[in-house]
Amino acid sequence: MSTVVSTTKLHLNKREATFAVPLYITAMVAVISVLISLLFLRAGSVPGSAEWIESSRMNPGMIYALSGFLVYLGVQSVATTFPFALTLGSTRRSFAAGTLVWNVIMSAYLAVVFAVMLMLELATNHWFAGFYIFDIIVLGAGDLRLLIPIVFLSTLLLLTVGGVFGASWVRYGANGPVVLGVGIGIVIILALIVLIPQLPSMLASFELWWLAIAAVVAILASSLGTWTLLRSATVR
């Protein structure tokens, strides 16, 4: 247990990457979203109108901007930290477990940040000017009960997926991520081939919790994959 905690602390020592950079990216996207809203305002759109709200809520920029960074963070949390952690006395199992704990902490942190920002946005009637930054469709359209699990599970998924790609690089070198990516792509295509006849009926009966289940399965698979790859990885 002590080495698991030590591994988690090792990741947390990267304070700027863990706590500050996501805030920088969030602030940047918020500023860009406001500028885009001002552009539409100058073009004649009316803040608070049905068209304004619908178009503003369709903005997925907040998710897109953070996704790339979170995958990168997941990759480097394994690829660059694993050898160093072993030299400090961590076992491979403890490193995998400690990294997962850090992923959970990171996901909870961002869920809290986004929840607070959404509450501020709603309390100020969308920043006193009708700007929709966190009250958007991909984040639950202003519903905290949706935003919190969406942000938590999405962050955890991106970090663990990045982690398993980092582990594949540690285990097999440059070919590891390529083979893993191709393998995942083939599995997805085969699944679509099998499911496509039932796709219309599945879409008709779609429930949001299906995505949550899929995310949990992918998180577990990625975490198990990371541990499996690191068990036989050579420290270089």
KOLVO-283559 format. One record per residue: residue in one letter; y, z, x of N, C-alpha, C, O, CB in turn; residue number from 1. Coordinates in steps of 0.02 Angstrom, whole numbers, plus 50000, padded with zeros to 5 digits. Glycine has a CB too. Example, Ala and Ser with C-alpha at 12.3 -4.5 7.8 and 13.67 -1.06 7.14 Angstrom:
% KOLVO-283559
ATOM residu n_y n_z n_x ca_y ca_z ca_x c_y c_z c_x o_y o_z o_x cb_y cb_z cb_x num
ATOM a 49716 50390 50660 49775 50390 50615 49835 50390 50660 49834 50423 50712 49776 50452 50565 1
ATOM s 49888 50354 50642 49947 50357 50684 50002 50394 50645 50057 50402 50670 49970 50286 50704 2
END
This chain:
% KOLVO-283559
ATOM residu n_y n_z n_x ca_y ca_z ca_x c_y c_z c_x o_y o_z o_x cb_y cb_z cb_x num
ATOM m 49940 50000 50041 50000 50000 50000 50063 50000 50043 50112 49967 50026 50000 50061 49953 1
ATOM s 50061 50037 50099 50120 50042 50142 50138 49974 50171 50197 49958 50177 50109 50092 50198 2
ATOM t 50088 49933 50189 50102 49867 50216 50128 49819 50163 50166 49774 50178 50041 49838 50250 3
ATOM v 50106 49830 50101 50133 49789 50045 50208 49804 50038 50248 49758 50032 50096 49804 49979 4
ATOM v 50225 49868 50038 50295 49888 50032 50336 49862 50091 50392 49840 50084 50302 49965 50027 5
ATOM s 50306 49865 50151 50340 49842 50211 50354 49767 50207 50408 49744 50227 50299 49858 50273 6
ATOM t 50306 49729 50181 50316 49657 50173 50372 49644 50123 50414 49600 50135 50252 49623 50150 7
ATOM t 50373 49680 50068 50426 49672 50019 50494 49688 50049 50542 49652 50038 50413 49717 49958 8
ATOM k 50497 49742 50088 50560 49760 50121 50581 49706 50172 50641 49693 50181 50554 49827 50156 9
ATOM l 50532 49676 50205 50547 49623 50253 50582 49565 50218 50630 49537 50243 50482 49599 50287 10
ATOM h 50556 49546 50159 50589 49493 50121 50658 49515 50097 50706 49475 50098 50545 49472 50060 11
ATOM l 50664 49577 50076 50727 49602 50049 50780 49608 50103 50840 49612 50088 50717 49669 50016 12
ATOM n 50759 49609 50167 50809 49611 50221 50851 49549 50223 50906 49549 50251 50774 49621 50288 13
ATOM k 50826 49495 50193 50866 49433 50189 50911 49439 50128 50903 49404 50078 50819 49369 50184 14
ATOM r 50959 49483 50133 50999 49502 50075 51041 49445 50048 51046 49436 49987 51044 49560 50092 15
ATOM e 51070 49406 50092 51114 49353 50068 51074 49300 50030 51094 49279 49976 51152 49320 50126 16
ATOM a 51017 49279 50059 50976 49228 50025 50948 49255 49960 50943 49217 49911 50919 49206 50071 17
ATOM t 50930 49319 49958 50898 49347 49899 50949 49362 49844 50937 49347 49785 50861 49410 49917 18
ATOM f 51004 49393 49863 51050 49418 49812 51116 49379 49805 51143 49374 49750 51066 49489 49826 19
ATOM a 51141 49352 49860 51207 49322 49858 51206 49247 49844 51244 49223 49802 51243 49333 49924 20
ATOM v 51161 49209 49878 51161 49137 49869 51150 49116 49797 51184 49070 49773 51107 49106 49914 21
ATOM p 51103 49148 49759 51096 49128 49688 51161 49138 49649 51175 49100 49603 51041 49169 49656 22
ATOM l 51200 49190 49667 51264 49200 49634 51314 49146 49653 51352 49123 49610 51292 49269 49651 23
ATOM y 51313 49125 49716 51358 49071 49738 51342 49007 49698 51388 48974 49673 51350 49057 49814 24
ATOM i 51278 48992 49692 51258 48930 49656 51277 48935 49583 51303 48888 49554 51182 48918 49663 25
ATOM t 51264 48994 49553 51282 49004 49482 51357 48996 49471 51378 48964 49423 51260 49074 49459 26
ATOM a 51397 49025 49516 51470 49019 49510 51492 48947 49517 51536 48924 49482 51504 49063 49562 27
ATOM m 51461 48911 49565 51479 48841 49575 51465 48799 49513 51506 48758 49493 51441 48812 49636 28
ATOM v 51405 48810 49484 51387 48772 49423 51434 48790 49366 51453 48747 49326 51313 48785 49404 29
ATOM a 51453 48854 49361 51499 48875 49309 51566 48839 49315 51594 48816 49266 51509 48951 49311 30
ATOM v 51591 48835 49377 51655 48801 49388 51650 48727 49370 51695 48699 49338 51677 48809 49462 31
ATOM i 51595 48695 49391 51586 48624 49376 51581 48613 49300 51608 48565 49273 51523 48596 49411 32
ATOM s 51545 48659 49266 51538 48653 49193 51606 48659 49159 51620 48623 49111 51490 48707 49166 33
ATOM v 51647 48705 49183 51714 48713 49155 51756 48649 49166 51792 48627 49121 51750 48774 49186 34
ATOM l 51751 48622 49226 51789 48560 49241 51767 48502 49197 51808 48463 49173 51780 48541 49315 35
ATOM i 51702 48498 49185 51676 48445 49140 51702 48456 49069 51721 48408 49035 51598 48443 49141 36
ATOM s 51703 48520 49047 51729 48535 48981 51803 48516 48976 51825 48489 48925 51720 48610 48965 37
ATOM l 51841 48530 49029 51912 48511 49029 51920 48435 49027 51967 48410 48996 51946 48539 49091 38
ATOM l 51874 48400 49059 51876 48327 49057 51867 48301 48985 51904 48257 48963 51822 48297 49102 39
ATOM f 51819 48330 48950 51808 48311 48880 51867 48333 48836 51884 48299 48788 51743 48341 48854 40
ATOM l 51897 48390 48853 51956 48413 48816 52013 48363 48822 52047 48347 48773 51978 48482 48840 41
ATOM r 52024 48339 48883 52077 48290 48894 52062 48223 48860 52107 48185 48844 52088 48279 48968 42
ATOM a 51996 48211 48849 51976 48148 48817 51981 48152 48741 51970 48103 48707 51905 48130 48838 43
ATOM g 51998 48212 48715 52008 48218 48644 51958 48261 48607 51964 48270 48546 52007 48153 48614 44
ATOM s 51909 48289 48642 51861 48333 48609 51895 48397 48587 51943 48419 48619 51801 48349 48656 45
ATOM v 51870 48427 48533 51902 48486 48504 51858 48547 48518 51802 48551 48492 51914 48478 48428 46
ATOM p 51882 48596 48557 51842 48656 48571 51824 48692 48505 51866 48701 48462 51881 48704 48617 47
ATOM g 51761 48711 48500 51738 48746 48440 51711 48701 48386 51679 48725 48339 51792 48787 48412 48
ATOM s 51722 48636 48393 51695 48590 48343 51619 48584 48352 51592 48602 48404 51729 48521 48348 49
ATOM a 51586 48557 48300 51513 48550 48303 51492 48505 48361 51443 48519 48395 51486 48522 48237 50
ATOM e 51530 48451 48372 51514 48405 48426 51523 48438 48494 51483 48429 48539 51558 48342 48422 51
ATOM w 51577 48477 48501 51591 48512 48564 51535 48562 48580 51510 48563 48636 51659 48550 48560 52
ATOM i 51515 48601 48530 51463 48652 48541 51397 48618 48558 51362 48640 48604 51455 48696 48479 53
ATOM e 51379 48566 48522 51315 48533 48534 51312 48502 48604 51263 48511 48639 51304 48478 48481 54
ATOM s 51365 48467 48624 51365 48435 48689 51367 48487 48745 51335 48479 48797 51424 48387 48696 55
ATOM s 51406 48541 48735 51410 48594 48786 51344 48629 48795 51325 48645 48852 51464 48645 48767 56
ATOM r 51309 48642 48741 51245 48677 48746 51189 48634 48775 51137 48660 48795 51225 48702 48677 57
ATOM m 51199 48569 48778 51148 48525 48806 51152 48521 48883 51111 48487 48914 51155 48456 48777 58
ATOM n 51200 48554 48913 51210 48552 48985 51154 48591 49021 51151 48652 49014 51279 48580 49004 59
ATOM p 51111 48557 49060 51056 48592 49094 51072 48608 49167 51028 48627 49205 50993 48549 49091 60
ATOM g 51136 48601 49186 51154 48607 49256 51135 48673 49288 51117 48675 49347 51227 48597 49263 61
ATOM m 51139 48727 49250 51124 48793 49278 51052 48798 49301 51038 48827 49354 51139 48848 49227 62
ATOM i 51006 48769 49263 50936 48770 49281 50922 48723 49340 50888 48741 49387 50892 48751 49221 63
ATOM y 50950 48663 49336 50937 48613 49388 50962 48637 49456 50929 48628 49507 50970 48546 49370 64
ATOM a 51022 48666 49457 51052 48685 49521 51013 48741 49556 51005 48740 49617 51124 48708 49509 65
ATOM l 50988 48788 49517 50951 48844 49547 50879 48826 49564 50850 48856 49609 50951 48903 49500 66
ATOM s 50850 48777 49530 50780 48761 49539 50763 48742 49611 50716 48768 49640 50759 48706 49492 67
ATOM g 50802 48696 49639 50789 48674 49707 50794 48730 49757 50752 48736 49803 50837 48619 49726 68
ATOM f 50844 48773 49749 50852 48829 49796 50794 48878 49790 50770 48903 49840 50918 48865 49783 69
ATOM l 50772 48892 49729 50719 48941 49719 50652 48916 49747 50614 48955 49775 50710 48957 49645 70
ATOM v 50639 48851 49740 50578 48824 49771 50583 48829 49847 50535 48849 49879 50567 48750 49749 71
ATOM y 50641 48811 49874 50651 48818 49947 50641 48890 49969 50609 48904 50019 50722 48793 49966 72
ATOM l 50670 48937 49930 50664 49008 49947 50591 49029 49947 50569 49068 49990 50705 49051 49898 73
ATOM g 50553 49004 49898 50482 49019 49896 50444 48992 49955 50400 49024 49982 50452 48993 49832 74
ATOM v 50462 48931 49976 50429 48899 50034 50442 48940 50097 50396 48957 50134 50454 48827 50043 75
ATOM q 50506 48955 50110 50522 48989 50172 50500 49062 50172 50490 49091 50226 50596 48985 50186 76
ATOM s 50491 49092 50113 50468 49161 50111 50398 49168 50138 50378 49221 50162 50470 49187 50040 77
ATOM v 50360 49113 50136 50292 49112 50164 50292 49078 50232 50267 49106 50281 50243 49077 50117 78
ATOM a 50319 49018 50236 50313 48977 50296 50346 49008 50357 50319 49003 50412 50343 48909 50283 79
ATOM t 50403 49040 50348 50439 49068 50406 50427 49142 50416 50437 49168 50471 50512 49055 50399 80
ATOM t 50406 49177 50364 50399 49250 50368 50328 49272 50383 50318 49326 50413 50422 49281 50304 81
ATOM f 50279 49232 50364 50209 49252 50373 50191 49268 50445 50163 49322 50458 50164 49196 50348 82
ATOM p 50206 49225 50494 50188 49242 50563 50223 49306 50587 50192 49347 50621 50206 49185 50610 83
ATOM f 50286 49314 50570 50324 49373 50591 50295 49436 50560 50290 49487 50593 50398 49366 50571 84
ATOM a 50276 49432 50496 50248 49491 50462 50182 49513 50494 50170 49573 50501 50236 49475 50388 85
ATOM l 50141 49465 50515 50078 49483 50547 50089 49517 50614 50052 49563 50633 50034 49422 50556 86
ATOM t 50140 49495 50650 50155 49527 50715 50179 49599 50705 50174 49639 50751 50207 49486 50753 87
ATOM l 50206 49614 50646 50229 49682 50632 50175 49726 50603 50187 49784 50586 50288 49679 50584 88
ATOM g 50113 49699 50596 50057 49739 50574 50034 49729 50503 49988 49763 50480 50073 49809 50583 89
ATOM s 50065 49682 50467 50044 49669 50398 49977 49631 50398 49965 49590 50442 50097 49629 50360 90
ATOM t 49935 49645 50349 49875 49606 50340 49891 49545 50296 49944 49542 50265 49818 49648 50308 91
ATOM r 49846 49497 50295 49858 49438 50255 49861 49455 50180 49902 49428 50143 49804 49385 50268 92
ATOM r 49816 49499 50159 49816 49520 50088 49880 49556 50071 49910 49544 50019 49755 49564 50073 93
ATOM s 49902 49601 50116 49964 49638 50102 50024 49592 50101 50071 49602 50062 49973 49693 50155 94
ATOM f 50024 49542 50145 50080 49495 50145 50083 49457 50080 50137 49450 50050 50074 49447 50204 95
ATOM a 50026 49432 50056 50026 49395 49993 50048 49440 49935 50087 49419 49892 49955 49367 49979 96
ATOM a 50024 49502 49934 50042 49548 49880 50116 49568 49885 50151 49570 49834 49998 49611 49883 97
ATOM g 50139 49582 49946 50209 49601 49954 50257 49544 49937 50311 49556 49910 50222 49623 50025 98
ATOM t 50237 49483 49953 50277 49425 49935 50281 49417 49859 50334 49399 49833 50249 49361 49967 99
ATOM l 50226 49429 49825 50226 49424 49752 50271 49478 49722 50307 49465 49674 50154 49432 49724 100
ATOM v 50270 49538 49750 50314 49592 49726 50387 49571 49736 50428 49582 49691 50300 49659 49763 101
ATOM w 50402 49542 49793 50471 49518 49805 50490 49464 49755 50546 49462 49731 50477 49492 49877 102
ATOM n 50443 49419 49740 50456 49367 49690 50474 49398 49623 50520 49375 49589 50395 49322 49683 103
ATOM v 50438 49450 49604 50451 49484 49540 50519 49517 49541 50557 49513 49492 50396 49537 49525 104
ATOM i 50536 49550 49596 50602 49582 49602 50658 49530 49597 50707 49541 49561 50608 49620 49669 105
ATOM m 50649 49475 49631 50699 49421 49629 50706 49394 49558 50762 49381 49536 50679 49364 49678 106
ATOM s 50650 49385 49524 50652 49358 49455 50686 49407 49408 50725 49387 49365 50580 49343 49431 107
ATOM a 50672 49472 49415 50704 49522 49372 50779 49525 49386 50819 49533 49340 50672 49591 49384 108
ATOM y 50797 49520 49449 50868 49521 49468 50907 49464 49434 50960 49476 49405 50876 49515 49545 109
ATOM l 50880 49403 49439 50915 49347 49407 50915 49352 49331 50964 49333 49299 50882 49281 49429 110
ATOM a 50861 49379 49303 50860 49388 49230 50915 49436 49208 50947 49425 49157 50791 49414 49207 111
ATOM v 50925 49490 49246 50978 49538 49230 51047 49506 49238 51091 49514 49196 50972 49600 49274 112
ATOM v 51057 49469 49293 51121 49436 49305 51138 49388 49248 51194 49389 49222 51120 49397 49372 113
ATOM f 51090 49347 49229 51103 49298 49175 51113 49333 49108 51154 49311 49068 51044 49249 49170 114
ATOM a 51077 49388 49096 51086 49425 49034 51157 49454 49030 51189 49451 48978 51034 49481 49028 115
ATOM v 51180 49483 49085 51247 49512 49086 51300 49458 49075 51348 49467 49038 51260 49549 49153 116
ATOM m 51291 49401 49109 51340 49347 49102 51340 49319 49031 51393 49301 49005 51325 49291 49152 117
ATOM l 51282 49315 49000 51280 49291 48931 51316 49340 48885 51353 49319 48840 51207 49281 48907 118
ATOM m 51305 49404 48894 51339 49454 48852 51414 49450 48861 51451 49457 48812 51314 49524 48867 119
ATOM l 51437 49439 48923 51509 49432 48934 51535 49368 48900 51590 49368 48871 51524 49430 49010 120
ATOM e 51497 49315 48904 51518 49252 48873 51524 49260 48797 51572 49237 48767 51468 49196 48890 121
ATOM l 51475 49293 48768 51477 49302 48695 51533 49350 48675 51566 49340 48624 51410 49327 48670 122
ATOM a 51543 49403 48715 51594 49453 48700 51665 49424 48705 51710 49447 48670 51588 49513 48746 123
ATOM t 51675 49374 48747 51740 49344 48756 51748 49279 48717 51794 49240 48729 51753 49330 48830 124
ATOM n 51702 49268 48669 51703 49206 48630 51703 49146 48676 51745 49100 48671 51765 49205 48583 125
ATOM h 51655 49147 48722 51645 49092 48770 51706 49084 48815 51737 49031 48819 51631 49026 48733 126
ATOM w 51721 49140 48850 51773 49143 48901 51842 49124 48873 51883 49093 48907 51756 49096 48959 127
ATOM f 51853 49144 48811 51918 49137 48777 51939 49064 48768 51995 49051 48746 51971 49174 48815 128
ATOM a 51895 49016 48785 51917 48946 48782 51862 48900 48756 51870 48839 48758 51939 48923 48850 129
ATOM g 51807 48927 48732 51753 48885 48706 51710 48853 48759 51681 48799 48748 51782 48833 48663 130
ATOM f 51706 48884 48818 51665 48857 48872 51594 48886 48867 51585 48947 48868 51696 48872 48941 131
ATOM y 51544 48842 48862 51474 48863 48856 51441 48856 48925 51423 48801 48946 51437 48820 48802 132
ATOM i 51433 48912 48959 51404 48913 49026 51332 48940 49025 51287 48911 49055 51448 48954 49073 133
ATOM f 51323 48995 48990 51256 49027 48986 51227 49023 48916 51166 49030 48907 51261 49101 49008 134
ATOM d 51269 49011 48867 51246 49002 48798 51227 48929 48789 51261 48891 48755 51301 49024 48746 135
ATOM i 51171 48909 48820 51149 48839 48819 51076 48836 48796 51040 48886 48797 51157 48806 48889 136
ATOM i 51055 48777 48776 50988 48768 48747 50932 48789 48794 50887 48825 48774 50978 48695 48726 137
ATOM v 50935 48768 48857 50880 48783 48903 50876 48857 48920 50825 48879 48948 50889 48743 48967 138
ATOM l 50927 48896 48904 50926 48968 48915 50920 49007 48850 50934 49067 48849 50988 48990 48953 139
ATOM g 50901 48975 48797 50889 49010 48734 50945 49008 48684 50942 49042 48633 50875 49079 48749 140
ATOM a 50997 48968 48698 51053 48959 48650 51084 49024 48628 51097 49035 48569 51028 48921 48589 141
ATOM g 51097 49068 48676 51133 49130 48662 51090 49187 48638 51117 49239 48619 51184 49117 48611 142
ATOM d 51024 49180 48638 50979 49233 48616 50950 49269 48677 50911 49240 48714 50922 49203 48571 143
ATOM l 50970 49332 48686 50946 49371 48744 50870 49377 48744 50839 49380 48797 50978 49440 48743 144
ATOM r 50840 49380 48685 50767 49387 48681 50732 49326 48709 50673 49329 48729 50746 49398 48608 145
ATOM l 50766 49270 48711 50738 49210 48742 50761 49202 48814 50722 49183 48857 50758 49148 48701 146
ATOM l 50825 49216 48827 50852 49205 48894 50815 49246 48946 50798 49220 48999 50926 49223 48895 147
ATOM i 50802 49309 48932 50772 49353 48983 50703 49327 49004 50691 49319 49064 50766 49424 48957 148
ATOM p 50656 49315 48958 50592 49288 48981 50596 49218 49010 50558 49202 49056 50543 49287 48923 149
ATOM i 50643 49177 48986 50650 49110 49013 50671 49114 49087 50641 49081 49130 50702 49069 48973 150
ATOM v 50722 49154 49102 50746 49159 49171 50694 49193 49215 50681 49171 49271 50813 49198 49173 151
ATOM f 50664 49247 49190 50615 49283 49230 50555 49239 49247 50536 49234 49305 50591 49346 49192 152
ATOM l 50525 49208 49197 50465 49169 49208 50480 49105 49248 50441 49084 49290 50431 49150 49142 153
ATOM s 50537 49074 49234 50556 49013 49271 50566 49029 49345 50543 48992 49389 50619 48982 49241 154
ATOM t 50602 49083 49359 50614 49102 49429 50549 49119 49464 50537 49097 49520 50662 49162 49432 155
ATOM l 50507 49158 49431 50443 49178 49461 50399 49117 49473 50365 49112 49524 50406 49228 49416 156
ATOM l 50400 49070 49426 50360 49009 49434 50384 48968 49494 50343 48946 49534 50363 48966 49369 157
ATOM l 50449 48958 49499 50476 48917 49554 50463 48949 49621 50448 48915 49670 50551 48906 49544 158
ATOM l 50470 49015 49625 50458 49050 49688 50385 49047 49709 50369 49035 49767 50480 49123 49683 159
ATOM t 50340 49057 49661 50269 49057 49678 50244 48987 49694 50201 48977 49738 50227 49087 49622 160
ATOM v 50270 48937 49659 50252 48867 49675 50277 48850 49745 50241 48820 49785 50282 48818 49623 161
ATOM g 50339 48870 49760 50364 48860 49828 50321 48896 49879 50308 48870 49933 50436 48883 49834 162
ATOM g 50298 48956 49862 50256 48995 49907 50190 48962 49923 50169 48962 49980 50243 49062 49877 163
ATOM v 50158 48933 49873 50093 48901 49885 50103 48837 49927 50059 48820 49967 50058 48884 49819 164
ATOM f 50158 48802 49919 50171 48745 49963 50185 48768 50034 50165 48736 50082 50231 48704 49935 165
ATOM g 50221 48824 50040 50232 48852 50107 50167 48873 50140 50157 48863 50200 50279 48912 50103 166
ATOM a 50122 48903 50100 50057 48924 50126 50015 48864 50147 49978 48867 50196 50019 48965 50074 167
ATOM s 50020 48809 50110 49982 48749 50128 50008 48720 50194 49969 48693 50233 49988 48695 50072 168
ATOM w 50072 48727 50207 50100 48704 50271 50075 48749 50328 50057 48724 50381 50177 48704 50269 169
ATOM v 50075 48815 50316 50050 48861 50367 49977 48847 50383 49957 48850 50442 50059 48934 50343 170
ATOM r 49937 48832 50332 49865 48822 50341 49848 48753 50370 49806 48748 50415 49828 48831 50276 171
ATOM y 49880 48700 50346 49859 48633 50365 49914 48592 50399 49903 48533 50414 49836 48596 50304 172
ATOM g 49971 48622 50411 50025 48584 50442 50059 48537 50393 50058 48550 50332 49998 48544 50500 173
ATOM a 50090 48484 50418 50129 48439 50376 50088 48406 50321 50115 48388 50269 50163 48386 50418 174
ATOM n 50023 48397 50333 49981 48364 50283 49967 48409 50222 49952 48385 50168 49915 48342 50315 175
ATOM g 49972 48474 50232 49956 48521 50178 49997 48511 50115 49967 48501 50062 49966 48591 50202 176
ATOM p 50064 48513 50119 50104 48503 50058 50094 48434 50026 50095 48428 49965 50177 48512 50075 177
ATOM v 50083 48383 50069 50072 48315 50041 50009 48313 50000 50009 48289 49943 50069 48263 50099 178
ATOM v 49954 48338 50028 49890 48337 49993 49894 48380 49930 49868 48361 49878 49833 48362 50039 179
ATOM l 49926 48439 49936 49932 48483 49878 49973 48450 49823 49954 48453 49764 49965 48550 49899 180
ATOM g 50028 48418 49842 50069 48385 49792 50033 48328 49757 50037 48320 49696 50132 48358 49823 181
ATOM v 49996 48288 49796 49958 48233 49767 49903 48260 49721 49891 48233 49667 49927 48190 49822 182
ATOM g 49870 48314 49743 49817 48344 49703 49844 48370 49636 49812 48359 49584 49784 48401 49740 183
ATOM i 49901 48403 49637 49931 48428 49575 49950 48370 49530 49940 48372 49469 49993 48472 49590 184
ATOM g 49978 48317 49560 49996 48258 49520 49936 48226 49486 49940 48206 49428 50030 48207 49564 185
ATOM i 49880 48222 49523 49819 48193 49494 49794 48235 49436 49774 48209 49384 49765 48185 49548 186
ATOM v 49794 48301 49445 49771 48346 49391 49814 48338 49329 49787 48337 49273 49772 48419 49415 187
ATOM i 49880 48333 49338 49925 48325 49281 49912 48260 49245 49909 48257 49183 49998 48329 49303 188
ATOM i 49903 48206 49284 49891 48140 49253 49825 48141 49215 49821 48115 49159 49890 48086 49307 189
ATOM l 49773 48169 49245 49708 48173 49211 49712 48214 49147 49682 48196 49096 49654 48203 49257 190
ATOM a 49751 48269 49149 49759 48310 49089 49795 48271 49034 49777 48275 48976 49799 48374 49106 191
ATOM l 49845 48231 49054 49880 48190 49004 49835 48136 48975 49839 48121 48916 49942 48158 49036 192
ATOM i 49792 48107 49017 49745 48056 48992 49700 48086 48939 49685 48054 48888 49704 48027 49050 193
ATOM v 49677 48148 48951 49632 48180 48904 49669 48201 48840 49642 48195 48785 49599 48242 48936 194
ATOM l 49731 48224 48848 49766 48254 48791 49809 48205 48751 49830 48221 48695 49809 48309 48815 195
ATOM i 49823 48147 48779 49872 48103 48747 49854 48082 48676 49899 48074 48636 49881 48041 48789 196
ATOM p 49789 48074 48657 49775 48058 48587 49796 48114 48539 49814 48101 48482 49701 48044 48578 197
ATOM q 49794 48177 48563 49812 48234 48521 49886 48253 48528 49909 48300 48497 49769 48294 48538 198
ATOM l 49923 48216 48570 49991 48235 48585 50037 48238 48524 50075 48286 48517 50020 48187 48635 199
ATOM p 50034 48189 48478 50078 48194 48419 50066 48257 48377 50113 48290 48356 50069 48133 48375 200
ATOM s 50002 48274 48366 49988 48334 48327 50007 48397 48365 50028 48447 48335 49914 48337 48308 201
ATOM m 49999 48396 48431 50018 48454 48471 50093 48465 48469 50117 48522 48464 49995 48445 48543 202
ATOM l 50131 48411 48473 50204 48416 48470 50227 48440 48401 50275 48478 48396 50237 48349 48487 203
ATOM a 50191 48419 48349 50210 48440 48281 50199 48514 48271 50236 48546 48232 50169 48401 48230 204
ATOM s 50149 48543 48305 50134 48614 48296 50157 48656 48356 50135 48713 48364 50060 48623 48284 205
ATOM f 50201 48627 48397 50221 48660 48460 50253 48728 48446 50293 48735 48400 50269 48616 48499 206
ATOM e 50235 48777 48487 50266 48844 48485 50293 48860 48555 50263 48842 48605 50214 48898 48462 207
ATOM l 50351 48894 48557 50384 48908 48620 50341 48951 48666 50345 48945 48727 50451 48942 48607 208
ATOM w 50300 48994 48636 50259 49038 48678 50206 49000 48717 50178 49027 48765 50226 49092 48635 209
ATOM w 50192 48938 48698 50146 48898 48737 50172 48889 48809 50134 48891 48857 50134 48829 48704 210
ATOM l 50238 48878 48814 50268 48870 48880 50262 48934 48921 50252 48931 48982 50341 48849 48873 211
ATOM a 50269 48991 48888 50262 49054 48924 50192 49063 48951 50182 49084 49007 50280 49113 48877 212
ATOM i 50142 49046 48910 50072 49050 48932 50060 49002 48990 50028 49021 49039 50024 49034 48874 213
ATOM a 50085 48941 48985 50077 48893 49039 50109 48917 49103 50082 48908 49157 50107 48825 49018 214
ATOM a 50169 48948 49097 50203 48974 49156 50163 49030 49188 50156 49032 49250 50273 48999 49138 215
ATOM v 50136 49075 49148 50096 49131 49175 50034 49104 49211 50017 49128 49265 50075 49180 49118 216
ATOM v 50001 49055 49181 49941 49025 49213 49960 48993 49279 49925 49002 49329 49909 48972 49166 217
ATOM a 50015 48956 49281 50037 48924 49342 50057 48975 49395 50044 48965 49455 50096 48877 49328 218
ATOM i 50088 49030 49374 50108 49083 49421 50046 49115 49452 50043 49125 49513 50150 49136 49385 219
ATOM l 49997 49130 49411 49935 49160 49436 49898 49112 49482 49874 49133 49535 49889 49180 49377 220
ATOM a 49895 49048 49463 49861 48999 49505 49896 48991 49572 49864 48986 49624 49857 48931 49469 221
ATOM s 49963 48989 49571 50001 48981 49633 49992 49043 49678 49985 49036 49738 50075 48970 49618 222
ATOM s 49994 49102 49648 49985 49163 49688 49916 49167 49719 49908 49184 49777 49998 49225 49644 223
ATOM l 49865 49149 49679 49797 49148 49705 49789 49095 49759 49756 49106 49809 49746 49136 49649 224
ATOM g 49821 49038 49748 49818 48984 49798 49851 49005 49863 49825 48990 49917 49852 48921 49771 225
ATOM t 49907 49040 49859 49941 49064 49919 49896 49111 49958 49889 49104 50019 50007 49100 49900 226
ATOM w 49865 49158 49924 49821 49206 49957 49761 49171 49988 49742 49187 50044 49797 49259 49907 227
ATOM t 49732 49124 49952 49673 49088 49977 49690 49048 50040 49651 49049 50088 49646 49041 49923 228
ATOM l 49746 49015 50040 49766 48975 50098 49783 49019 50159 49767 49001 50215 49826 48931 50081 229
ATOM l 49815 49075 50146 49835 49119 50202 49776 49156 50232 49779 49176 50290 49887 49169 50178 230
ATOM r 49722 49164 50195 49664 49200 50221 49636 49168 50284 49613 49203 50329 49611 49204 50169 231
ATOM s 49638 49101 50286 49609 49066 50344 49662 49030 50385 49646 48988 50426 49557 49017 50320 232
ATOM a 49726 49047 50373 49779 49013 50410 49783 49037 50481 49773 49096 50495 49847 49023 50375 233
ATOM t 49797 48991 50527 49807 49008 50597 49881 49022 50610 49924 48982 50592 49782 48950 50644 234
ATOM v 49894 49078 50640 49964 49096 50655 49987 49056 50715 49958 49061 50769 49973 49173 50667 235
ATOM r 50042 49017 50706 50066 48976 50761 50134 49001 50785 50163 48973 50831 50072 48902 50739 236
END
